[in-house]
Amino acid sequence: MINGSGSKRLLALLSHTKGGSISTETLFRIFHEKTRQIEALLQSCGCEGRSVNGKLYYLVSQHSRVVLGMKLCSLGVEISKVAEFLTWGDFEMFVARVAEACGYEVIHDFRLKNPRLQVDVICSKGEFGIAFDCKHWKRDSISALRPAARAQERRVARIKSSGKLPQIDLLVPALVGLHENTPRMVGRVPVVPVHTLNEFLTNAAYFAEDCELYRPDEWN
């Protein structure tokens, strides 16, 4: 079974596919007799096989890496361990896919032209939404988080005042961090360690009343 291959070997798939491909030679070196099963896993993630100079490679797009990361989580690999092997761009898409798996509607890379701004991930259930700024950095001090939290608050206020997301009545600004250890609040902005992302998404609506600041009638 694939799940008997061990977390470290499964994570090696993500490590060896950052360049966009992995050879069957490398797969055999890592997985030995389970190589065929791993090839099937890669194919199920949309990875295509290509022969180059007699060697077979699997081409692995960013989308495929994120799907692979989600599948590794389903096989029991810790979400924080998976996230460590994702690039900055992968990490944003990974957060979006986790939100979708938790039943949210998701917009990845939301942008406004006037005022000009960008938000990594916006996810919503009914009238409740969360705007995530995804931090792949290793800085987790309050001095680093405080300006990031303030900036996310301003983005959320501008999004709501723009009227571009009229279906969302309450939009909560949040930071999700790759290297955060403990959930915390910076002002009214939740800082979410990636290993607690599922739990946060499941329970986020319950603390919505603590975020009244972000209702649109307070921005007019």
C-alpha positions in Angstrom: 0.0 0.0 0.0 1.1 3.6 -0.7 0.5 4.6 2.9 3.1 2.1 4.0 5.8 4.0 2.2 6.3 6.4 5.2 5.9 10.1 5.4 9.5 11.0 4.6 9.5 9.1 1.4 6.1 10.5 0.3 7.3 14.0 1.1 10.3 13.3 -1.1 7.9 13.4 -4.0 7.2 17.1 -3.3 10.9 17.8 -2.7 11.9 16.2 -6.1 9.2 17.8 -8.2 9.9 21.5 -7.4 11.7 21.7 -10.8 8.5 20.5 -12.6 9.4 16.9 -13.2 10.6 13.6 -11.7 12.2 10.6 -13.4 11.2 7.0 -12.9 14.8 6.4 -12.0 14.4 8.8 -9.0 11.1 7.2 -8.1 12.7 3.7 -8.0 15.6 5.0 -5.9 13.0 6.3 -3.3 10.2 3.8 -3.4 11.8 0.6 -4.8 9.1 -2.1 -5.2 6.3 0.5 -4.6 7.3 2.6 -7.6 4.4 1.4 -9.7 1.9 2.5 -7.1 3.6 5.9 -6.8 3.5 6.3 -10.6 -0.2 5.7 -10.4 -0.5 8.3 -7.7 1.3 10.9 -9.8 -0.9 10.0 -12.8 -4.0 10.5 -10.6 -2.7 14.0 -9.9 -2.6 14.9 -13.6 1.1 14.3 -14.1 2.0 13.2 -17.6 4.8 10.8 -18.6 7.4 12.0 -21.2 10.3 10.1 -22.7 13.5 12.2 -23.0 16.7 10.5 -24.4 15.3 7.1 -23.4 14.5 8.2 -19.8 10.9 8.4 -18.6 9.9 11.5 -16.7 6.7 12.7 -15.1 5.9 16.3 -15.7 4.5 17.9 -12.6 2.7 21.3 -12.8 2.0 23.6 -9.9 -1.6 22.4 -9.9 -0.4 18.7 -9.8 1.9 19.5 -6.9 -0.9 21.0 -4.9 -3.2 18.0 -5.7 -0.4 15.7 -4.7 0.0 17.6 -1.4 -3.7 17.2 -0.7 -3.5 13.5 -1.4 -0.5 13.1 0.9 -2.6 14.7 3.6 -5.4 12.2 3.0 -2.8 9.4 3.4 -2.0 10.7 6.8 1.0 13.0 6.2 0.8 16.1 8.5 -0.5 19.2 6.7 2.4 21.3 8.1 5.0 18.8 6.8 3.4 18.9 3.3 3.3 22.7 3.3 7.0 22.9 4.1 7.8 21.3 0.8 5.6 23.7 -1.2 6.9 26.8 -3.0 5.5 30.2 -2.2 3.1 30.0 -5.1 2.1 26.4 -4.3 1.4 27.4 -0.7 -1.3 29.9 -1.8 -3.0 27.4 -4.0 -2.7 24.7 -1.3 -4.6 27.0 1.2 -7.3 27.5 -1.4 -7.7 23.8 -2.0 -7.8 23.1 1.8 -10.6 25.7 2.1 -12.5 24.1 -0.8 -12.2 20.7 1.0 -13.8 22.3 4.0 -16.8 23.4 2.0 -15.9 27.0 1.1 -16.3 28.7 -2.2 -12.9 30.0 -3.1 -11.3 32.8 -5.1 -7.6 32.4 -5.5 -5.5 35.6 -6.2 -8.4 38.1 -5.9 -7.5 41.5 -7.5 -8.9 45.0 -7.7 -7.8 47.7 -10.1 -9.2 50.7 -8.3 -7.9 50.8 -5.6 -5.2 48.4 -6.8 -4.8 45.5 -4.4 -4.3 41.7 -4.4 -5.5 39.1 -1.8 -4.1 35.6 -1.9 -7.3 33.7 -1.1 -10.9 34.7 -0.3 -13.2 31.9 0.8 -16.8 32.1 1.8 -19.8 30.2 3.1 -23.0 32.2 2.5 -22.6 35.7 3.9 -19.4 34.9 5.9 -16.0 35.1 4.3 -12.3 35.0 5.2 -9.6 36.9 3.3 -6.2 35.1 3.7 -2.8 36.6 3.3 -0.5 33.5 3.0 2.9 33.9 4.7 5.6 31.5 3.5 8.2 33.4 5.5 10.1 32.2 8.6 9.5 35.4 10.5 6.8 34.9 13.2 7.5 37.8 15.6 4.9 40.3 16.5 7.0 43.0 15.0 6.8 41.2 11.6 3.1 40.2 12.0 1.7 43.5 13.1 2.2 45.5 9.8 1.1 42.4 7.8 -2.1 42.3 9.9 -2.8 46.0 9.5 -2.2 45.7 5.7 -4.7 42.9 5.5 -7.3 44.9 7.5 -6.9 47.7 5.0 -7.3 45.4 2.0 -10.5 43.9 3.5 -11.9 47.4 4.1 -11.2 48.4 0.5 -12.7 45.2 -0.9 -15.9 45.7 1.0 -16.2 49.4 0.2 -15.6 48.5 -3.5 -18.8 46.5 -3.6 -17.1 43.8 -5.7 -18.2 41.0 -3.3 -21.8 42.0 -2.4 -22.7 38.4 -1.4 -20.3 38.5 1.6 -21.7 40.5 4.5 -18.9 39.8 7.0 -15.3 39.4 5.6 -12.6 38.5 8.2 -9.0 39.4 7.5 -6.6 36.6 8.4 -2.9 35.5 8.0 -2.0 31.9 7.5 1.6 31.1 8.3 3.9 28.2 7.3 6.2 28.6 10.3 3.7 29.8 12.9 3.4 27.4 15.9 0.5 28.8 17.9 -2.8 30.5 16.8 -2.9 34.0 18.0 -4.7 37.3 17.4 -2.9 40.4 16.2 -5.4 43.1 16.9 -8.6 41.6 15.5 -6.7 39.6 12.8 -6.4 35.8 13.4 -2.9 34.4 12.7 -3.4 30.8 11.7 -0.6 28.2 11.7 -1.0 26.0 8.7 -1.2 22.9 10.9 -4.4 24.3 12.4 -6.0 25.5 9.1 -8.6 22.8 8.9 -9.8 23.5 12.5 -9.8 27.2 11.9 -11.9 26.9 8.7 -14.3 24.6 10.4 -14.9 26.9 13.4 -14.2 30.4 11.9 -17.8 31.4 11.7 -18.3 30.9 15.4 -16.1 33.9 16.3 -17.7 36.1 13.6 -19.3 38.4 16.2 -15.8 39.3 17.4 -15.1 40.8 14.0 -18.0 43.4 13.8 -15.4 46.0 12.8 -15.4 44.6 9.3 -19.1 45.0 8.5 -19.6 47.3 5.6 -21.8 49.8 7.4 -18.8 50.9 9.4 -16.8 51.9 6.4 -19.2 54.5 5.0 
